[in-house]
Amino acid sequence: MPPLLITSENQIQRLNLLMKTIDQLQGLDISKLNTPPTPKAWSVLEIIEHLSIAYTFYVEKIDAALAKSTERTTENEVLKARAWQKIIIRGQRPKEGKRKWKMKTLRKFEPVFPNNLSQEQINETFEKFNQLYGHLKQSILISRQKEVSKTKVSSAIGPIVTFYLPECFEFLLSHAERHLVQIKETLDSLS
């Protein structure tokens, strides 16, 4: 299996595309945003809320990791993801516009919405997403000035999985890209 090479430049490009795509969804009709394709599936808004919920488990961990990282004395480097982390990241990342397999979501990551959301609640969902993923963008930018290739962060499921900070960013992006595919599938099924 080829190595998984991680650069902050690539991550920022992908994050910009992700945020632009989510921003464009805000212009959709409320029924498209709030209607799941099947009774057991999530609506577009629920997917966006799930992304926000999942990211909140990383905010303090990322902030703490950046705070304890020293200033960089060398140029930005390409990080090669470690074997176990590479498997986890690639398991999240969509391939050729498709999710590799469906995964059961842990209850703590599940979105809970009332049946009929108001426009204000919808706006809040998008604002929360933009704030959190804006934090991710700022964190990646800050990490360019820090020695983060050995700064560890435990995953949201606990210390059974740890990432170096660039691997953590890659995991979070791959997870979000996976759900962008799910959003596209949801919208396609509602058309």
C-alpha positions in Angstrom: 0.0 0.0 0.0 1.5 3.4 -1.0 2.3 5.9 1.8 -0.2 8.6 2.8 1.6 11.9 2.5 0.1 14.8 4.4 0.7 18.5 3.7 -1.0 21.5 5.2 -1.3 23.1 1.7 -3.4 20.2 0.5 -5.5 20.2 3.7 -6.3 23.9 3.3 -7.3 23.5 -0.3 -9.6 20.6 0.6 -11.0 22.4 3.6 -11.8 25.5 1.5 -13.7 23.3 -1.0 -15.6 21.6 1.8 -16.6 24.9 3.5 -17.6 26.4 0.1 -19.8 23.4 -0.7 -21.5 23.5 2.7 -22.0 27.2 2.4 -23.8 26.7 -1.0 -26.2 24.2 0.6 -27.6 26.9 2.8 -29.4 28.3 -0.2 -31.4 25.1 -0.7 -35.1 24.9 0.2 -35.9 23.9 3.8 -37.6 20.7 2.7 -34.5 19.5 0.9 -32.3 20.3 3.9 -34.6 18.7 6.4 -35.9 15.6 4.6 -34.1 12.3 5.0 -34.1 10.0 2.0 -35.3 7.1 4.1 -36.7 6.9 7.6 -33.5 5.6 9.0 -31.2 7.9 7.1 -30.1 11.4 8.0 -31.2 14.6 6.3 -28.6 17.1 4.9 -28.9 19.2 8.1 -28.4 16.1 10.3 -25.3 15.3 8.4 -23.9 18.8 8.9 -24.8 18.7 12.6 -23.1 15.3 12.9 -19.9 16.9 11.4 -20.1 19.7 14.0 -20.7 17.3 16.9 -17.8 15.1 15.8 -15.5 18.1 15.5 -16.3 19.5 19.0 -14.6 16.5 20.5 -11.3 17.7 18.9 -11.4 21.5 19.6 -9.8 21.5 23.0 -7.4 18.7 22.1 -6.2 20.6 19.0 -5.8 23.8 21.0 -3.8 22.1 23.7 -1.6 20.4 21.2 -0.9 23.6 19.4 -0.2 25.4 22.7 2.4 22.9 23.8 4.1 22.7 20.3 7.3 24.7 19.9 8.0 27.1 17.1 9.2 25.5 13.8 12.8 26.0 13.0 12.7 24.2 9.6 10.5 24.6 6.5 7.1 22.9 6.3 7.6 19.2 5.8 5.5 16.4 4.3 4.4 14.0 6.9 4.0 10.4 6.1 1.1 8.9 8.1 1.9 6.0 10.3 0.5 2.6 9.3 -2.4 2.3 11.7 -3.4 5.9 11.3 -3.2 5.6 7.5 -5.7 2.7 7.6 -8.1 4.7 9.8 -7.8 7.8 7.6 -8.2 5.8 4.3 -11.2 4.0 5.8 -12.9 7.4 6.1 -11.8 8.9 2.9 -14.2 8.4 0.0 -12.8 6.8 -3.1 -13.9 7.8 -6.6 -16.9 9.8 -5.2 -18.2 6.8 -3.1 -18.1 5.9 0.5 -16.2 2.6 0.9 -18.6 1.2 3.4 -21.3 2.4 5.8 -20.4 2.7 9.5 -22.6 2.7 12.5 -22.3 6.0 14.3 -21.7 6.0 18.0 -24.7 7.6 19.9 -22.6 10.5 21.2 -22.1 11.6 17.6 -25.7 11.3 16.4 -27.6 14.5 15.6 -30.9 15.1 17.4 -33.2 17.6 15.8 -36.9 18.4 16.2 -39.1 17.4 13.2 -39.8 20.9 11.9 -36.7 23.2 12.2 -37.2 26.9 11.9 -35.1 29.0 9.6 -33.3 30.4 12.6 -32.4 26.8 13.7 -31.2 26.0 10.2 -29.0 29.1 10.2 -27.6 28.2 13.6 -26.6 24.8 12.2 -24.7 26.3 9.4 -23.1 29.0 11.6 -21.9 26.3 14.1 -20.4 24.3 11.3 -18.6 27.4 9.8 -17.3 28.4 13.2 -15.9 24.9 14.0 -14.4 24.3 10.6 -13.1 27.8 10.6 -11.3 26.7 13.8 -9.9 23.7 11.9 -8.6 26.0 9.1 -7.0 28.4 11.6 -5.4 25.4 13.4 -3.9 24.0 10.2 -2.5 27.5 9.4 -1.1 27.9 12.9 0.4 24.4 12.7 2.6 25.5 9.8 4.6 27.6 12.3 4.9 24.8 14.9 6.7 21.5 15.3 3.6 19.3 15.2 4.9 16.1 13.6 5.4 14.5 17.0 2.5 16.2 18.9 -0.1 13.6 19.7 -3.8 13.9 20.0 -6.2 11.2 21.1 -9.2 10.5 18.9 -12.8 11.2 19.9 -13.2 7.5 20.8 -10.4 7.7 23.3 -6.7 6.9 23.5 -7.0 3.6 21.7 -6.4 5.7 18.6 -3.9 8.6 18.7 -2.9 10.9 15.8 0.0 13.3 15.3 -1.6 16.6 14.8 -1.3 16.6 10.9 -2.8 13.0 10.9 -5.7 14.3 13.1 -6.4 17.1 10.6 -6.3 14.6 7.8 -8.7 12.3 9.6 -11.1 15.1 10.3 -11.0 16.2 6.6 -11.4 12.7 5.3 -14.4 12.2 7.7 -16.0 15.4 6.4 -15.3 14.5 2.8 -17.0 11.2 3.4 -20.1 13.0 4.6 -20.1 15.3 1.6 -20.5 12.2 -0.5 -23.4 11.2 1.8 -25.0 14.7 1.3 -24.7 14.3 -2.5 -26.4 10.9 -2.3 -29.1 12.3 -0.1 -29.8 15.2 -2.4 -29.7 12.9 -5.5 -32.3 10.6 -3.9 -34.6 13.5 -3.1 -34.5 14.8 -6.7 
